[in-house]
Each structure stands twice: as structure tokens, then as C-alpha cells.
Amino acid sequence: MESPNTASRCAHWQPAFETLLRTVNTSGPHGNLTDVREVLRSAITPDRPLVMLCPHADDGAITAACLLHEYAIRRGLPVIEVLVFAGERNVAAPWLNDKKKATVREAEFRLECNVLGAEAVCWDLDAYRSPGYAPSANDVDKIVDWFRTRRPGAVIIPPATDAHLAHRMTRALTSVGLVGADLKDTVILTGWTPWGPLAQPNAYFTYDGEAERTKEWAIHCHASQVLLTDYTEFCSHLGRAYAALTREWAEGHSLSGRAHRTDERFVGVELFQIETYDASRAADPIEADPVHVALKLLHECPSQAPSANLGRVVAVA
């Protein structure tokens, strides 16, 4: 931003310019990247799992397979993948009826969880067959009860800008669960998907060649989907592109809050965005992101659950 006397010194100044330039002030700080493992260090414990909310059966493998595998297998910590919408769509097998198609996708989901070392949970919500994926009363109760019982230390969800309505509804249902269970200290990670790239990624997870092969294996568990789109090749190229960009950020910007060279042994990167409570953004009447509305409720409202852990409020997008 220029000094206050910009208008008096500018030959082409228009009053609207001030409004246009001010939008940058509310768009967030200059981007620094944090190793997501630093954020999760105190969040994931034996009784506070890392949870991946998957709108569809293959979303966990595409978005965060390497991160999930790291915590489940290499660190031996609890990791849960939740299949939010179990159903028959996008199974190109006309010889199967809808029930069999849904069974195929659920089986592929459970196979992926076995590969990554995660616990498989299928919600099978009524919302799958509702206009706009609107949840039923039973769905809401099921979600809130699940969050109260499992108390995730961190959750991974799709972006608010995702083009797929089921993905955006998953984000909203996660917000319902967090508010309903009064989970003020749960870390919320928004992960990249092919249908909604992250607007301002601020966290990264580096992975090596072995982890990349695990991610490929996890994606190939979804044979019904790989036949339609080769997400294996797509994710490999994207992860390697992000790795190159992360190395560049390490040179010119700040990784983990300090300038340093990153580990040269990694071949790919999964990107995330960490959400933090922002009072100015939460107060915006046109803010449509349910996660930020949830953060406002959790931050400003007194606890409704006497036994709830009143901790910090952090979210990752």
C-alpha cells in the first residue's frame, strides 16, 4: 500500500482504487509454509486420532495417502478414514445393480484403508440420496455422536471452494460434528483435491519414493475409478511439482517460520491449509465457509459440554 497522500500525487487516481487496494489487507498475511508434522505433534495421541473425512471412497488416497500412512504405519498412531457418502454412482459396471455397485466402492475403500493402515468407518448417510446432500435428523445425530465418541485430534477435509457439492457438504458436516461435540482443540486440515485447489496453502508434508509407491497402491485400490481417470499419474506429477515449489519457497520464503533448506531426499509434497480463528473473517456477513463459522462459535460461545477439553482453536485448510 502507498502512503496516505497517494491520491494527491497520482494523476489517474479514482476513489474506487482505495477500496480495491484495501482488499489485500484482509486477504491474509504473506504466505509462509509450516511442516504439518509440527502442527500435529501434540494433536495426534493414542486417544485423539487423525481423521480423514472422505466424501467418496478414493478421496483419502488422492488427498493425503502419504500423511495417513506416515502416522498409521511409521508412527503407530490411530488414523481413521471415514467414508461419508457410500453409494453406487460412477461405477461403470452396467451388469451390476445399484446395491452391488455400492458394495464395490465400499470394498475398494476398505482395501485402501488396509494398505494405509487406517481404520475404516462407513457412515452411509441418508444425505447421499437427498437433494443437495441435505442431512437427515438421523445423519446429524450420528455425526455428532461419532465426534463425541472418537474425539479426533485432527481432521482432514475438502476445501470450501471445491466444485463437488458432496465435498462442500462434507466440510459443513464436519463443522456440525466439531460444534456438536464442542471440540475446541481439534486441528482442522483442509487438503487439496482435483476439484478444489487450495487458495492459500500454508502447510506441507514431504514424502519419499517409498511413500509415493504406497500412495500409488492406495489409489489403485479403487479400480472402478482408475478406469475412468488415472489419478495415479495425476497425483504423482502434482506431488513432484509441489516438491519443486516447496524447495523454491525454502530458498526465498519461510518454511516452518524460519529460512532453511528442506530435506533433498523427498520426491513429493502433499499440501494443506491450516485454518486459524480470525475474528474479522468470521464477522464477514458474506463469509460462506462453515469451518470459519464453526470456529467463531467454538471460540466465542461458552462450552455446552462440562467434560469438554477447552483448548486452543486451530484449523487447517
HUKADA-V752426 format. One line per field, one symbol per residue. ss: DSSP state (a for helix, b for strand, c for the rest). A space follows every 50 residues. Layout:
BEGIN
ss=???
END
This chain:
BEGIN
ss=cccccaaaacccccaaaaaaaaaaaaccccccbbbaaaaaccccbccbcb bbbbccccaaaaaaaaaaaaaaaaccccbbbbbccccccccccccccaaa aaaaaaaaaaaaaaaaccbbbbcccaaaacaaacccaaaaaaaaaaaaaa cccbbbbcccccccaaaaaaaaaaaaaaaaccccccbbbbbcbccbcccc ccbbbbbcaaaaaaaaaaaaccaaaaccccaaaaaaaaaaaaaaaaaaaa aaccbccbcccccccccbbbbbbbbbccaaaacccccccaaaaaaaaaaa cccccccccccccbbbc
END
